[in-house]
């Protein structure tokens, strides 16, 4: 064996050893669990996006109609749907409701989750794009949430469900990126974060913090 072959074999062994040392074991870190959670969250988000699209079309046909998700002055889909934030993306002089983009994006996420459940090996760039896409989706959802709460002063029930499902979806894809796709490499800190189940604590605190914020800011008006 030549010196170059020996060096290459040593490098390969080192990478394999590092990968093995940071590998996450157990069902909770498996492709089945992480992508199943991502699939459930994506299906919920897709369903809600369809419902929002239907409500948007109903409002377009009957501007004065009361929608099924109009509960009171604060909890009102129609108030949010009639704001500029609901259709702030424009192209060629036309505005497009956010729900239509949600249908397109969540359809992709559902497909990716199914691919993950099937244990299909994907390129690293594809896994990275998946995580970035889920990050973009959650940032978009949280921007709309903050606009609804602090600018529009109305909450859309479907939008809230979409925000929470996008949150779970992001958590699941982040978990899968580290535990299944092994990205980034040699990320001992992230591996320890998931191995010690710190992510569960952070996820629960995250969701409870959002619920607490909603109740503190708009709690009395929600149940009025």
N, C-alpha and C positions, 0 to 999 in steps of 0.2 A: 504493500500500500504506500502511495506517495505521500509526501508531506502535506500537499493540498487536500488529498482525500482524508487524511487523518484530522486535519484542522476542520474540514467541513463536517465530519462525523461528530467531532467534539462540540461544534456549535449547535448541531441538530440535537444532540443529547442534552445540552444545556437548556435550549429552548423548551424541549419536552419536559425536562425536570421542573423548570419554572412554571410552565403551564399546569403541570400536575399539582404543584404545591399550592397554586391559587385556585384550583378547580373546586367548584361547589358541589357537594354531594347531598343526596336526599331528595325526596319527592317534591318538596316545596321549591327546589331549585331546578327541577327538571323542565324540559320543553313542554311536557304534557300540562303541568300546572301553570307555568307562567303564560304560555300562549292560550290556555283555556280561559284564564282570567281576562287576557287581552281580547279574546274573541267575545266573551260575554259582554264586556264593557263596550266593545265596538258595535255589537248587534243592538244593544240598548241605544247607543248614540245614533245609529242608523235609523232605528225605528222612530226615535224622537225627531230626527231631522225630517223624516217623511211627514210626521204629524205637523211640524212647524210649516212645512211647505204647503200642506193642505189648508192650514189655517190662513196662511198668507194669500192663497188663491181665493179662499172664501171671503177674506177681507177686501180683496181687489174687486170681486163681483158685487159685494154688498158692504160698502164702506161704513154704513151705520149699524151693521149687524153686531150682535153680542156673541162673542166667541165662547166656546165651551170652557176655555181656560180663563175667562174673565170672572174672578171671584169677588173682588171689591175694588176700591179705588187704587190700592197699592198692588195687589196681585192681579195683573191684567196683561194678557198677551197682546191685545189690540193696541194698548198704549205703547208698548215696546215696538211692535211691528210697524207703527206709523211714524216712528222716529227715523232720522237720517242714518243713525247707526245701524239700523236693520238692513239698509241697502247702500252702504257707503262705497262699495266697489262698483265702479262704473266703467263701461267700455262702449265705444262708438255711440255715445249719447244715451245708452241704456243702462239702467241700474239693475243689479242682480241681488235678490234676497239672499241673506246669509245661509238660509236653510238649504238652498240648492248646492252651495259649496260643501255644506255638511254632508249631504247625500253622496257627493262625489268622493270626498275624503274618507268618509267612514266605510264606503264600499271597498276602497283600497285597503284600509286597515283590517277589515274582515277577511279579505283575501290573504293578506300577509299572515294573520293569525292562523288561518287554516294551513298555510304552507308551513308555518312553524310547528303546528300540531302533527303534521305529516313527517316531521323531522327531515325536511328537504334541506340539504346543505346550500346555503346562499353565500355569495361573495361578501367580503367584509364591507365593501362600499354600499351594498344593498342593506346590510344590517345598520350601517351608520345612517343611511338615508331614512330608514324606518324610524330610528330614534329621533332624528332631527324633525321628521314629519310629525311625530307625536308631540314633540316639544312645541312646534309651531301651532298645532291644534290646541294645546292647552293654553298657550299664551293668548291665542285668539279668543278662546272661550272666557278667559279671565278678564280680558279687556272689555268684552261685551258685558260681563257681570258687573264690573266696576262702573261702566257707563250706565247700566240699568239702575244700580243702587244709588249712585251719587250724582248723576246728571239727569237721567230721565225720571228718576224717582218712582220707578215702577219695577215690579219683578214679574218675570214670565216663568210660570211653573215648568214649561217644557225646556226653557233655556237653563234653568237651574239643574234639571235632570241631565241635560247635555253637558253642563259644566262638571258635575260630579262624575259622570261616566267618562269624560275626557281625562279627568284626574286619575281615575283607576286605570284607565287605558295607558296613560303615561307611566304610571308606577309599574305596570306589568311589562311594558316594552323595555323600560329601563332595567328591570330585574333580568329579563331575558337577554338583553344585550350583554350583561356581565356574566350571568351564569351559564347561558347556552352558547352565545356567540363568542364568549371569552374576549370581550373588548372592553376597555383597552387591554393590551397584553401586560402581564406582570403587574396588574393593578391590585396589589396586596391589600391596600387600604379598602378598596371597594369590595373585594372578596370577603374581608373580615366584617365589613359593614353588613353584608347579607348573611354571612355564615352565623353571626351572633344574633341575627334577627333584629338588628337595630332598625332595619327598614320598616318592620311592622309597627314599631313604636312611633317612628316618624310619620308614617302614613296615617295612623289613627289620630295623632295630634294634629296633623295637617287638616284632615276632614273635620274634626271637632272644632278647630279654630275657625273654619269657614262657617260652620253652623252657628257658632257662638257670635260671630260678627253679624250674621244676618239677624239673629234674634236680638242682639243689643241695639242695632241700628233701626230695624223695622219691626221688631217683635210685636209691639202693641198694635200697630196698624195691620199686621198680617192677619190677626185673629179678630179684627174689629168687625 
